[in-house]
Amino acid sequence: MKRALLILFVTLASFAAQAQELEWHTDVAKATALSQKTKKPLLLFFTGSDWCGWWMKVQKEVRNTP
């Protein structure tokens, strides 16, 4: 059991070592061209309104964190 956990931990650590920083683009056409060139998927992030409680929660807990 310990050996299986160790193998799992090493595997997950190797994925974390390969993680890259995200680069946010505001021009959809340029982002689409870059996505097709690099063969990487797009993550479209639509912003919400100041009156939406869920949007403010996302801003506070996700977007504004290091």
N, CA, C, O and CB atoms as a CASP TS submission, in Angstrom:
PFRMAT TS
TARGET T0000
AUTHOR 0000-0000-0000
METHOD Language model
MODEL 1
PARENT N/A
ATOM      1  N   MET     1       0.826  -1.192   0.000  1.00  0.00           N
ATOM      2  CA  MET     1       0.000   0.000   0.000  1.00  0.00           C
ATOM      3  C   MET     1       0.864   1.247   0.000  1.00  0.00           C
ATOM      4  O   MET     1       0.591   2.199  -0.731  1.00  0.00           O
ATOM      5  CB  MET     1      -0.937   0.003   1.201  1.00  0.00           C
ATOM      6  N   LYS     2       1.912   1.242   0.823  1.00  0.00           N
ATOM      7  CA  LYS     2       2.800   2.404   0.885  1.00  0.00           C
ATOM      8  C   LYS     2       3.507   2.611  -0.451  1.00  0.00           C
ATOM      9  O   LYS     2       3.730   3.741  -0.887  1.00  0.00           O
ATOM     10  CB  LYS     2       3.835   2.235   2.015  1.00  0.00           C
ATOM     11  N   ARG     3       3.847   1.518  -1.078  1.00  0.00           N
ATOM     12  CA  ARG     3       4.544   1.611  -2.369  1.00  0.00           C
ATOM     13  C   ARG     3       3.625   2.226  -3.430  1.00  0.00           C
ATOM     14  O   ARG     3       4.066   3.039  -4.242  1.00  0.00           O
ATOM     15  CB  ARG     3       5.031   0.208  -2.828  1.00  0.00           C
ATOM     16  N   ALA     4       2.360   1.838  -3.416  1.00  0.00           N
ATOM     17  CA  ALA     4       1.399   2.384  -4.377  1.00  0.00           C
ATOM     18  C   ALA     4       1.201   3.875  -4.148  1.00  0.00           C
ATOM     19  O   ALA     4       1.113   4.642  -5.107  1.00  0.00           O
ATOM     20  CB  ALA     4       0.053   1.650  -4.273  1.00  0.00           C
ATOM     21  N   LEU     5       1.130   4.292  -2.891  1.00  0.00           N
ATOM     22  CA  LEU     5       0.997   5.717  -2.588  1.00  0.00           C
ATOM     23  C   LEU     5       2.244   6.492  -3.015  1.00  0.00           C
ATOM     24  O   LEU     5       2.136   7.617  -3.504  1.00  0.00           O
ATOM     25  CB  LEU     5       0.739   5.920  -1.091  1.00  0.00           C
ATOM     26  N   LEU     6       3.405   5.908  -2.836  1.00  0.00           N
ATOM     27  CA  LEU     6       4.640   6.553  -3.247  1.00  0.00           C
ATOM     28  C   LEU     6       4.692   6.721  -4.762  1.00  0.00           C
ATOM     29  O   LEU     6       5.089   7.775  -5.258  1.00  0.00           O
ATOM     30  CB  LEU     6       5.843   5.750  -2.763  1.00  0.00           C
ATOM     31  N   ILE     7       4.297   5.699  -5.486  1.00  0.00           N
ATOM     32  CA  ILE     7       4.267   5.780  -6.955  1.00  0.00           C
ATOM     33  C   ILE     7       3.265   6.842  -7.402  1.00  0.00           C
ATOM     34  O   ILE     7       3.555   7.620  -8.311  1.00  0.00           O
ATOM     35  CB  ILE     7       3.904   4.401  -7.577  1.00  0.00           C
ATOM     36  N   LEU     8       2.104   6.882  -6.782  1.00  0.00           N
ATOM     37  CA  LEU     8       1.099   7.889  -7.105  1.00  0.00           C
ATOM     38  C   LEU     8       1.627   9.296  -6.834  1.00  0.00           C
ATOM     39  O   LEU     8       1.442  10.199  -7.651  1.00  0.00           O
ATOM     40  CB  LEU     8      -0.180   7.641  -6.301  1.00  0.00           C
ATOM     41  N   PHE     9       2.277   9.480  -5.700  1.00  0.00           N
ATOM     42  CA  PHE     9       2.825  10.785  -5.346  1.00  0.00           C
ATOM     43  C   PHE     9       3.894  11.234  -6.343  1.00  0.00           C
ATOM     44  O   PHE     9       3.895  12.392  -6.761  1.00  0.00           O
ATOM     45  CB  PHE     9       3.408  10.745  -3.937  1.00  0.00           C
ATOM     46  N   VAL    10       4.789  10.348  -6.723  1.00  0.00           N
ATOM     47  CA  VAL    10       5.841  10.682  -7.685  1.00  0.00           C
ATOM     48  C   VAL    10       5.234  11.030  -9.044  1.00  0.00           C
ATOM     49  O   VAL    10       5.690  11.958  -9.712  1.00  0.00           O
ATOM     50  CB  VAL    10       6.837   9.509  -7.829  1.00  0.00           C
ATOM     51  N   THR    11       4.217  10.292  -9.446  1.00  0.00           N
ATOM     52  CA  THR    11       3.550  10.570 -10.719  1.00  0.00           C
ATOM     53  C   THR    11       2.885  11.941 -10.696  1.00  0.00           C
ATOM     54  O   THR    11       3.037  12.719 -11.638  1.00  0.00           O
ATOM     55  CB  THR    11       2.509   9.486 -11.030  1.00  0.00           C
ATOM     56  N   LEU    12       2.164  12.238  -9.647  1.00  0.00           N
ATOM     57  CA  LEU    12       1.511  13.538  -9.539  1.00  0.00           C
ATOM     58  C   LEU    12       2.528  14.674  -9.445  1.00  0.00           C
ATOM     59  O   LEU    12       2.302  15.753  -9.995  1.00  0.00           O
ATOM     60  CB  LEU    12       0.590  13.562  -8.326  1.00  0.00           C
ATOM     61  N   ALA    13       3.621  14.447  -8.769  1.00  0.00           N
ATOM     62  CA  ALA    13       4.661  15.466  -8.665  1.00  0.00           C
ATOM     63  C   ALA    13       5.285  15.753 -10.025  1.00  0.00           C
ATOM     64  O   ALA    13       5.638  16.896 -10.315  1.00  0.00           O
ATOM     65  CB  ALA    13       5.738  15.029  -7.674  1.00  0.00           C
ATOM     66  N   SER    14       5.424  14.731 -10.857  1.00  0.00           N
ATOM     67  CA  SER    14       5.995  14.952 -12.186  1.00  0.00           C
ATOM     68  C   SER    14       5.057  15.783 -13.051  1.00  0.00           C
ATOM     69  O   SER    14       5.516  16.594 -13.855  1.00  0.00           O
ATOM     70  CB  SER    14       6.293  13.614 -12.871  1.00  0.00           C
ATOM     71  N   PHE    15       3.738  15.591 -12.894  1.00  0.00           N
ATOM     72  CA  PHE    15       2.787  16.430 -13.622  1.00  0.00           C
ATOM     73  C   PHE    15       2.863  17.873 -13.144  1.00  0.00           C
ATOM     74  O   PHE    15       2.785  18.799 -13.952  1.00  0.00           O
ATOM     75  CB  PHE    15       1.360  15.895 -13.458  1.00  0.00           C
ATOM     76  N   ALA    16       3.013  18.069 -11.854  1.00  0.00           N
ATOM     77  CA  ALA    16       3.095  19.424 -11.312  1.00  0.00           C
ATOM     78  C   ALA    16       4.364  20.122 -11.796  1.00  0.00           C
ATOM     79  O   ALA    16       4.357  21.335 -12.009  1.00  0.00           O
ATOM     80  CB  ALA    16       3.059  19.391  -9.774  1.00  0.00           C
ATOM     81  N   ALA    17       5.427  19.390 -11.968  1.00  0.00           N
ATOM     82  CA  ALA    17       6.678  19.982 -12.444  1.00  0.00           C
ATOM     83  C   ALA    17       6.556  20.452 -13.883  1.00  0.00           C
ATOM     84  O   ALA    17       7.276  21.357 -14.304  1.00  0.00           O
ATOM     85  CB  ALA    17       7.820  18.982 -12.321  1.00  0.00           C
ATOM     86  N   GLN    18       5.649  19.843 -14.642  1.00  0.00           N
ATOM     87  CA  GLN    18       5.467  20.224 -16.036  1.00  0.00           C
ATOM     88  C   GLN    18       4.418  21.319 -16.210  1.00  0.00           C
ATOM     89  O   GLN    18       4.191  21.775 -17.330  1.00  0.00           O
ATOM     90  CB  GLN    18       5.080  19.014 -16.850  1.00  0.00           C
ATOM     91  N   ALA    19       3.776  21.749 -15.128  1.00  0.00           N
ATOM     92  CA  ALA    19       2.724  22.764 -15.227  1.00  0.00           C
ATOM     93  C   ALA    19       3.308  24.075 -15.724  1.00  0.00           C
ATOM     94  O   ALA    19       4.449  24.418 -15.417  1.00  0.00           O
ATOM     95  CB  ALA    19       2.028  22.969 -13.867  1.00  0.00           C
ATOM     96  N   GLN    20       2.518  24.796 -16.487  1.00  0.00           N
ATOM     97  CA  GLN    20       2.952  26.060 -17.052  1.00  0.00           C
ATOM     98  C   GLN    20       2.055  27.175 -16.549  1.00  0.00           C
ATOM     99  O   GLN    20       0.918  26.947 -16.137  1.00  0.00           O
ATOM    100  CB  GLN    20       2.946  26.007 -18.588  1.00  0.00           C
ATOM    101  N   GLU    21       2.590  28.383 -16.593  1.00  0.00           N
ATOM    102  CA  GLU    21       1.804  29.552 -16.240  1.00  0.00           C
ATOM    103  C   GLU    21       0.778  29.828 -17.324  1.00  0.00           C
ATOM    104  O   GLU    21       1.054  29.647 -18.510  1.00  0.00           O
ATOM    105  CB  GLU    21       2.707  30.774 -16.026  1.00  0.00           C
ATOM    106  N   LEU    22      -0.390  30.260 -16.923  1.00  0.00           N
ATOM    107  CA  LEU    22      -1.413  30.644 -17.882  1.00  0.00           C
ATOM    108  C   LEU    22      -1.143  32.055 -18.368  1.00  0.00           C
ATOM    109  O   LEU    22      -0.716  32.918 -17.601  1.00  0.00           O
ATOM    110  CB  LEU    22      -2.820  30.540 -17.262  1.00  0.00           C
ATOM    111  N   GLU    23      -1.390  32.279 -19.626  1.00  0.00           N
ATOM    112  CA  GLU    23      -1.264  33.614 -20.188  1.00  0.00           C
ATOM    113  C   GLU    23      -2.645  34.013 -20.690  1.00  0.00           C
ATOM    114  O   GLU    23      -3.200  33.358 -21.573  1.00  0.00           O
ATOM    115  CB  GLU    23      -0.186  33.667 -21.340  1.00  0.00           C
ATOM    116  N   TRP    24      -3.206  35.091 -20.127  1.00  0.00           N
ATOM    117  CA  TRP    24      -4.539  35.529 -20.476  1.00  0.00           C
ATOM    118  C   TRP    24      -4.479  36.452 -21.684  1.00  0.00           C
ATOM    119  O   TRP    24      -3.640  37.350 -21.748  1.00  0.00           O
ATOM    120  CB  TRP    24      -5.208  36.230 -19.288  1.00  0.00           C
ATOM    121  N   HIS    25      -5.373  36.227 -22.639  1.00  0.00           N
ATOM    122  CA  HIS    25      -5.477  37.070 -23.831  1.00  0.00           C
ATOM    123  C   HIS    25      -6.858  37.706 -23.851  1.00  0.00           C
ATOM    124  O   HIS    25      -7.838  37.096 -23.424  1.00  0.00           O
ATOM    125  CB  HIS    25      -5.222  36.248 -25.138  1.00  0.00           C
ATOM    126  N   THR    26      -6.930  38.935 -24.348  1.00  0.00           N
ATOM    127  CA  THR    26      -8.218  39.615 -24.425  1.00  0.00           C
ATOM    128  C   THR    26      -8.764  39.652 -25.845  1.00  0.00           C
ATOM    129  O   THR    26      -9.932  39.986 -26.042  1.00  0.00           O
ATOM    130  CB  THR    26      -8.094  41.024 -23.888  1.00  0.00           C
ATOM    131  N   ASP    27      -7.953  39.319 -26.833  1.00  0.00           N
ATOM    132  CA  ASP    27      -8.388  39.296 -28.226  1.00  0.00           C
ATOM    133  C   ASP    27      -8.693  37.850 -28.619  1.00  0.00           C
ATOM    134  O   ASP    27      -7.788  37.020 -28.703  1.00  0.00           O
ATOM    135  CB  ASP    27      -7.301  39.918 -29.167  1.00  0.00           C
ATOM    136  N   VAL    28      -9.972  37.556 -28.858  1.00  0.00           N
ATOM    137  CA  VAL    28     -10.396  36.180 -29.143  1.00  0.00           C
ATOM    138  C   VAL    28      -9.793  35.673 -30.451  1.00  0.00           C
ATOM    139  O   VAL    28      -9.414  34.506 -30.540  1.00  0.00           O
ATOM    140  CB  VAL    28     -11.928  36.096 -29.208  1.00  0.00           C
ATOM    141  N   ALA    29      -9.698  36.528 -31.460  1.00  0.00           N
ATOM    142  CA  ALA    29      -9.158  36.096 -32.751  1.00  0.00           C
ATOM    143  C   ALA    29      -7.691  35.677 -32.615  1.00  0.00           C
ATOM    144  O   ALA    29      -7.283  34.651 -33.158  1.00  0.00           O
ATOM    145  CB  ALA    29      -9.295  37.223 -33.796  1.00  0.00           C
ATOM    146  N   LYS    30      -6.907  36.467 -31.894  1.00  0.00           N
ATOM    147  CA  LYS    30      -5.495  36.124 -31.696  1.00  0.00           C
ATOM    148  C   LYS    30      -5.349  34.872 -30.836  1.00  0.00           C
ATOM    149  O   LYS    30      -4.490  34.030 -31.097  1.00  0.00           O
ATOM    150  CB  LYS    30      -4.743  37.296 -31.047  1.00  0.00           C
ATOM    151  N   ALA    31      -6.188  34.755 -29.816  1.00  0.00           N
ATOM    152  CA  ALA    31      -6.134  33.577 -28.948  1.00  0.00           C
ATOM    153  C   ALA    31      -6.507  32.312 -29.718  1.00  0.00           C
ATOM    154  O   ALA    31      -5.903  31.259 -29.514  1.00  0.00           O
ATOM    155  CB  ALA    31      -7.069  33.757 -27.743  1.00  0.00           C
ATOM    156  N   THR    32      -7.501  32.412 -30.600  1.00  0.00           N
ATOM    157  CA  THR    32      -7.898  31.271 -31.408  1.00  0.00           C
ATOM    158  C   THR    32      -6.782  30.852 -32.357  1.00  0.00           C
ATOM    159  O   THR    32      -6.513  29.663 -32.523  1.00  0.00           O
ATOM    160  CB  THR    32      -9.161  31.593 -32.193  1.00  0.00           C
ATOM    161  N   ALA    33      -6.136  31.836 -32.977  1.00  0.00           N
ATOM    162  CA  ALA    33      -5.023  31.535 -33.882  1.00  0.00           C
ATOM    163  C   ALA    33      -3.875  30.870 -33.120  1.00  0.00           C
ATOM    164  O   ALA    33      -3.275  29.909 -33.601  1.00  0.00           O
ATOM    165  CB  ALA    33      -4.526  32.823 -34.578  1.00  0.00           C
ATOM    166  N   LEU    34      -3.580  31.387 -31.933  1.00  0.00           N
ATOM    167  CA  LEU    34      -2.518  30.796 -31.111  1.00  0.00           C
ATOM    168  C   LEU    34      -2.889  29.376 -30.685  1.00  0.00           C
ATOM    169  O   LEU    34      -2.036  28.490 -30.663  1.00  0.00           O
ATOM    170  CB  LEU    34      -2.247  31.669 -29.869  1.00  0.00           C
ATOM    171  N   SER    35      -4.147  29.164 -30.352  1.00  0.00           N
ATOM    172  CA  SER    35      -4.618  27.842 -29.954  1.00  0.00           C
ATOM    173  C   SER    35      -4.462  26.831 -31.092  1.00  0.00           C
ATOM    174  O   SER    35      -4.029  25.699 -30.875  1.00  0.00           O
ATOM    175  CB  SER    35      -6.081  27.913 -29.511  1.00  0.00           C
ATOM    176  N   GLN    36      -4.816  27.249 -32.288  1.00  0.00           N
ATOM    177  CA  GLN    36      -4.683  26.359 -33.433  1.00  0.00           C
ATOM    178  C   GLN    36      -3.218  26.103 -33.764  1.00  0.00           C
ATOM    179  O   GLN    36      -2.852  24.995 -34.158  1.00  0.00           O
ATOM    180  CB  GLN    36      -5.401  26.943 -34.644  1.00  0.00           C
ATOM    181  N   LYS    37      -2.386  27.118 -33.606  1.00  0.00           N
ATOM    182  CA  LYS    37      -0.957  26.975 -33.901  1.00  0.00           C
ATOM    183  C   LYS    37      -0.278  26.021 -32.918  1.00  0.00           C
ATOM    184  O   LYS    37       0.513  25.169 -33.322  1.00  0.00           O
ATOM    185  CB  LYS    37      -0.267  28.344 -33.864  1.00  0.00           C
ATOM    186  N   THR    38      -0.583  26.165 -31.638  1.00  0.00           N
ATOM    187  CA  THR    38       0.062  25.354 -30.607  1.00  0.00           C
ATOM    188  C   THR    38      -0.693  24.062 -30.310  1.00  0.00           C
ATOM    189  O   THR    38      -0.218  23.218 -29.550  1.00  0.00           O
ATOM    190  CB  THR    38       0.202  26.158 -29.339  1.00  0.00           C
ATOM    191  N   LYS    39      -1.878  23.912 -30.916  1.00  0.00           N
ATOM    192  CA  LYS    39      -2.723  22.732 -30.711  1.00  0.00           C
ATOM    193  C   LYS    39      -3.098  22.542 -29.231  1.00  0.00           C
ATOM    194  O   LYS    39      -3.125  21.425 -28.714  1.00  0.00           O
ATOM    195  CB  LYS    39      -2.006  21.481 -31.230  1.00  0.00           C
ATOM    196  N   LYS    40      -3.385  23.670 -28.574  1.00  0.00           N
ATOM    197  CA  LYS    40      -3.833  23.653 -27.185  1.00  0.00           C
ATOM    198  C   LYS    40      -5.257  24.178 -27.127  1.00  0.00           C
ATOM    199  O   LYS    40      -5.628  25.043 -27.920  1.00  0.00           O
ATOM    200  CB  LYS    40      -2.891  24.497 -26.275  1.00  0.00           C
ATOM    201  N   PRO    41      -6.059  23.668 -26.201  1.00  0.00           N
ATOM    202  CA  PRO    41      -7.452  24.123 -26.118  1.00  0.00           C
ATOM    203  C   PRO    41      -7.553  25.537 -25.535  1.00  0.00           C
ATOM    204  O   PRO    41      -6.636  26.024 -24.875  1.00  0.00           O
ATOM    205  CB  PRO    41      -8.274  23.150 -25.265  1.00  0.00           C
ATOM    206  N   LEU    42      -8.679  26.168 -25.798  1.00  0.00           N
ATOM    207  CA  LEU    42      -8.963  27.491 -25.252  1.00  0.00           C
ATOM    208  C   LEU    42      -9.775  27.357 -23.974  1.00  0.00           C
ATOM    209  O   LEU    42     -10.597  26.452 -23.835  1.00  0.00           O
ATOM    210  CB  LEU    42      -9.714  28.362 -26.282  1.00  0.00           C
ATOM    211  N   LEU    43      -9.535  28.266 -23.051  1.00  0.00           N
ATOM    212  CA  LEU    43     -10.373  28.410 -21.873  1.00  0.00           C
ATOM    213  C   LEU    43     -10.960  29.808 -21.960  1.00  0.00           C
ATOM    214  O   LEU    43     -10.253  30.798 -21.766  1.00  0.00           O
ATOM    215  CB  LEU    43      -9.565  28.181 -20.524  1.00  0.00           C
ATOM    216  N   LEU    44     -12.245  29.891 -22.249  1.00  0.00           N
ATOM    217  CA  LEU    44     -12.906  31.185 -22.352  1.00  0.00           C
ATOM    218  C   LEU    44     -13.476  31.540 -20.987  1.00  0.00           C
ATOM    219  O   LEU    44     -14.203  30.760 -20.373  1.00  0.00           O
ATOM    220  CB  LEU    44     -14.024  31.169 -23.440  1.00  0.00           C
ATOM    221  N   PHE    45     -13.130  32.725 -20.534  1.00  0.00           N
ATOM    222  CA  PHE    45     -13.556  33.180 -19.210  1.00  0.00           C
ATOM    223  C   PHE    45     -14.399  34.433 -19.398  1.00  0.00           C
ATOM    224  O   PHE    45     -13.880  35.495 -19.740  1.00  0.00           O
ATOM    225  CB  PHE    45     -12.324  33.459 -18.269  1.00  0.00           C
ATOM    226  N   PHE    46     -15.690  34.305 -19.175  1.00  0.00           N
ATOM    227  CA  PHE    46     -16.604  35.424 -19.334  1.00  0.00           C
ATOM    228  C   PHE    46     -16.803  36.096 -17.980  1.00  0.00           C
ATOM    229  O   PHE    46     -17.100  35.440 -16.981  1.00  0.00           O
ATOM    230  CB  PHE    46     -17.962  34.956 -19.929  1.00  0.00           C
ATOM    231  N   THR    47     -16.638  37.397 -17.967  1.00  0.00           N
ATOM    232  CA  THR    47     -16.783  38.116 -16.703  1.00  0.00           C
ATOM    233  C   THR    47     -18.240  38.419 -16.425  1.00  0.00           C
ATOM    234  O   THR    47     -19.063  38.499 -17.336  1.00  0.00           O
ATOM    235  CB  THR    47     -15.973  39.410 -16.720  1.00  0.00           C
ATOM    236  N   GLY    48     -18.539  38.584 -15.160  1.00  0.00           N
ATOM    237  CA  GLY    48     -19.913  38.818 -14.740  1.00  0.00           C
ATOM    238  C   GLY    48     -20.152  40.247 -14.305  1.00  0.00           C
ATOM    239  O   GLY    48     -19.369  41.148 -14.608  1.00  0.00           O
ATOM    240  N   SER    49     -21.227  40.437 -13.602  1.00  0.00           N
ATOM    241  CA  SER    49     -21.658  41.765 -13.177  1.00  0.00           C
ATOM    242  C   SER    49     -21.344  41.988 -11.713  1.00  0.00           C
ATOM    243  O   SER    49     -21.118  41.044 -10.956  1.00  0.00           O
ATOM    244  CB  SER    49     -23.151  41.954 -13.427  1.00  0.00           C
ATOM    245  N   ASP    50     -21.333  43.261 -11.324  1.00  0.00           N
ATOM    246  CA  ASP    50     -21.063  43.614  -9.933  1.00  0.00           C
ATOM    247  C   ASP    50     -22.228  43.260  -9.016  1.00  0.00           C
ATOM    248  O   ASP    50     -22.041  43.159  -7.803  1.00  0.00           O
ATOM    249  CB  ASP    50     -20.757  45.095  -9.823  1.00  0.00           C
ATOM    250  N   TRP    51     -23.414  43.070  -9.560  1.00  0.00           N
ATOM    251  CA  TRP    51     -24.565  42.760  -8.732  1.00  0.00           C
ATOM    252  C   TRP    51     -24.711  41.265  -8.464  1.00  0.00           C
ATOM    253  O   TRP    51     -25.494  40.874  -7.599  1.00  0.00           O
ATOM    254  CB  TRP    51     -25.812  43.283  -9.383  1.00  0.00           C
ATOM    255  N   CYS    52     -23.974  40.424  -9.187  1.00  0.00           N
ATOM    256  CA  CYS    52     -24.109  38.970  -9.070  1.00  0.00           C
ATOM    257  C   CYS    52     -23.244  38.449  -7.917  1.00  0.00           C
ATOM    258  O   CYS    52     -22.020  38.575  -7.938  1.00  0.00           O
ATOM    259  CB  CYS    52     -23.713  38.276 -10.401  1.00  0.00           C
ATOM    260  N   GLY    53     -23.893  37.870  -6.926  1.00  0.00           N
ATOM    261  CA  GLY    53     -23.175  37.367  -5.757  1.00  0.00           C
ATOM    262  C   GLY    53     -22.197  36.255  -6.089  1.00  0.00           C
ATOM    263  O   GLY    53     -21.099  36.211  -5.534  1.00  0.00           O
ATOM    264  N   TRP    54     -22.583  35.351  -6.994  1.00  0.00           N
ATOM    265  CA  TRP    54     -21.681  34.258  -7.378  1.00  0.00           C
ATOM    266  C   TRP    54     -20.467  34.789  -8.117  1.00  0.00           C
ATOM    267  O   TRP    54     -19.358  34.289  -7.930  1.00  0.00           O
ATOM    268  CB  TRP    54     -22.414  33.232  -8.249  1.00  0.00           C
ATOM    269  N   TRP    55     -20.667  35.809  -8.964  1.00  0.00           N
ATOM    270  CA  TRP    55     -19.536  36.398  -9.687  1.00  0.00           C
ATOM    271  C   TRP    55     -18.560  37.042  -8.705  1.00  0.00           C
ATOM    272  O   TRP    55     -17.348  36.876  -8.845  1.00  0.00           O
ATOM    273  CB  TRP    55     -20.030  37.442 -10.717  1.00  0.00           C
ATOM    274  N   MET    56     -19.066  37.765  -7.723  1.00  0.00           N
ATOM    275  CA  MET    56     -18.185  38.395  -6.733  1.00  0.00           C
ATOM    276  C   MET    56     -17.418  37.325  -5.951  1.00  0.00           C
ATOM    277  O   MET    56     -16.258  37.529  -5.592  1.00  0.00           O
ATOM    278  CB  MET    56     -19.003  39.289  -5.763  1.00  0.00           C
ATOM    279  N   LYS    57     -18.064  36.192  -5.691  1.00  0.00           N
ATOM    280  CA  LYS    57     -17.390  35.090  -4.982  1.00  0.00           C
ATOM    281  C   LYS    57     -16.246  34.521  -5.829  1.00  0.00           C
ATOM    282  O   LYS    57     -15.165  34.249  -5.309  1.00  0.00           O
ATOM    283  CB  LYS    57     -18.404  33.966  -4.631  1.00  0.00           C
ATOM    284  N   VAL    58     -16.485  34.341  -7.143  1.00  0.00           N
ATOM    285  CA  VAL    58     -15.433  33.854  -8.039  1.00  0.00           C
ATOM    286  C   VAL    58     -14.275  34.843  -8.085  1.00  0.00           C
ATOM    287  O   VAL    58     -13.113  34.445  -8.010  1.00  0.00           O
ATOM    288  CB  VAL    58     -15.991  33.619  -9.459  1.00  0.00           C
ATOM    289  N   GLN    59     -14.588  36.130  -8.208  1.00  0.00           N
ATOM    290  CA  GLN    59     -13.542  37.152  -8.242  1.00  0.00           C
ATOM    291  C   GLN    59     -12.704  37.112  -6.974  1.00  0.00           C
ATOM    292  O   GLN    59     -11.476  37.168  -7.032  1.00  0.00           O
ATOM    293  CB  GLN    59     -14.155  38.545  -8.424  1.00  0.00           C
ATOM    294  N   LYS    60     -13.363  37.015  -5.838  1.00  0.00           N
ATOM    295  CA  LYS    60     -12.681  37.053  -4.554  1.00  0.00           C
ATOM    296  C   LYS    60     -11.841  35.800  -4.305  1.00  0.00           C
ATOM    297  O   LYS    60     -10.711  35.898  -3.827  1.00  0.00           O
ATOM    298  CB  LYS    60     -13.691  37.221  -3.442  1.00  0.00           C
ATOM    299  N   GLU    61     -12.390  34.616  -4.629  1.00  0.00           N
ATOM    300  CA  GLU    61     -11.741  33.364  -4.260  1.00  0.00           C
ATOM    301  C   GLU    61     -10.879  32.747  -5.347  1.00  0.00           C
ATOM    302  O   GLU    61     -10.042  31.894  -5.052  1.00  0.00           O
ATOM    303  CB  GLU    61     -12.765  32.389  -3.859  1.00  0.00           C
ATOM    304  N   VAL    62     -11.062  33.157  -6.598  1.00  0.00           N
ATOM    305  CA  VAL    62     -10.332  32.514  -7.684  1.00  0.00           C
ATOM    306  C   VAL    62      -9.446  33.506  -8.426  1.00  0.00           C
ATOM    307  O   VAL    62      -8.228  33.335  -8.486  1.00  0.00           O
ATOM    308  CB  VAL    62     -11.302  31.857  -8.653  1.00  0.00           C
ATOM    309  N   ARG    63     -10.051  34.527  -8.983  1.00  0.00           N
ATOM    310  CA  ARG    63      -9.305  35.440  -9.864  1.00  0.00           C
ATOM    311  C   ARG    63      -8.299  36.301  -9.110  1.00  0.00           C
ATOM    312  O   ARG    63      -7.220  36.564  -9.642  1.00  0.00           O
ATOM    313  CB  ARG    63     -10.269  36.338 -10.610  1.00  0.00           C
ATOM    314  N   ASN    64      -8.598  36.742  -7.919  1.00  0.00           N
ATOM    315  CA  ASN    64      -7.733  37.670  -7.203  1.00  0.00           C
ATOM    316  C   ASN    64      -6.786  36.972  -6.227  1.00  0.00           C
ATOM    317  O   ASN    64      -6.393  37.560  -5.219  1.00  0.00           O
ATOM    318  CB  ASN    64      -8.574  38.671  -6.459  1.00  0.00           C
ATOM    319  N   THR    65      -6.425  35.745  -6.512  1.00  0.00           N
ATOM    320  CA  THR    65      -5.481  35.030  -5.666  1.00  0.00           C
ATOM    321  C   THR    65      -4.215  34.750  -6.457  1.00  0.00           C
ATOM    322  O   THR    65      -4.267  34.617  -7.680  1.00  0.00           O
ATOM    323  CB  THR    65      -6.098  33.714  -5.132  1.00  0.00           C
ATOM    324  N   PRO    66      -3.078  34.659  -5.778  1.00  0.00           N
ATOM    325  CA  PRO    66      -1.801  34.410  -6.496  1.00  0.00           C
ATOM    326  C   PRO    66      -1.771  33.043  -7.179  1.00  0.00           C
ATOM    327  O   PRO    66      -0.777  32.693  -7.815  1.00  0.00           O
ATOM    328  CB  PRO    66      -0.620  34.513  -5.522  1.00  0.00           C
TER
END
